[in-house]
């Protein structure tokens, strides 16, 4: 198949493209290489894809509608895995316009490209952030998610609504994946694993919010990518059991699905830091701080629906995943 992977220079995008290439798919990767995260790291990720089968990269911004329309018309994709987005909860408090341009305008470019070019299946990244102020654990796709606590979360919820509209109107099969705290080699520099590791090695204190009373459903990158590829291979159809009188937010009478994709095992943040300390051989100087605006104290994924759909069962223990990340970090930075 020929598959478009957006955000190919990103963390999940690079790993997903590699997995597709290794099984023989043709992959076109696009990215705008913005400077929200280290551009050098993004280029190094792209270097990992060079020479790995039939891969081509195109520097394109999702919000550039004519350029995106040209890419779709020229390439004739079978399927699309849309992972590009303006990420980060805290940054959305500072630069909200970036989230509108990338996550709303850009997502519309993807939907229109799929609609007009007969794409068989659109898989797109949503986020656990959509659960917002919910307190019932674990988070279920059947839960109401109408109370986001950040603009980033609101744009991801909007993506799910926009996708449903195109599934309903144009019968475009779409699947949204709500990612839960992904970590691993080649990870994002603004995420906890990267930030904490850098600070510990440099002898600087680490900021631990909510005075350490945080839990996250840390999910290793290989588990995530395996699920993304398997989901891509199973386009949704209309749910014959969908009841419009009691609508399930995760399914529809249209070819539409939304799934959590997490480890189904929340970990206290202090335990995660402890794993890093053991791998690095150094203690962390923890600066305990209040909760940040837009943040939530805990995430916990109910992954039963994804397990039924594709047999999803993450199998990377936290200690192993952290060890692999630290080995990569030391090698990449030659420490």
Order of alpha helices (4+ residues) and beta strands (2+ residues): beta-alpha-beta-alpha-beta-alpha-beta-alpha-alpha-alpha-beta-alpha-beta-beta-alpha-beta-beta-beta-alpha-beta-beta-alpha-beta-alpha-alpha
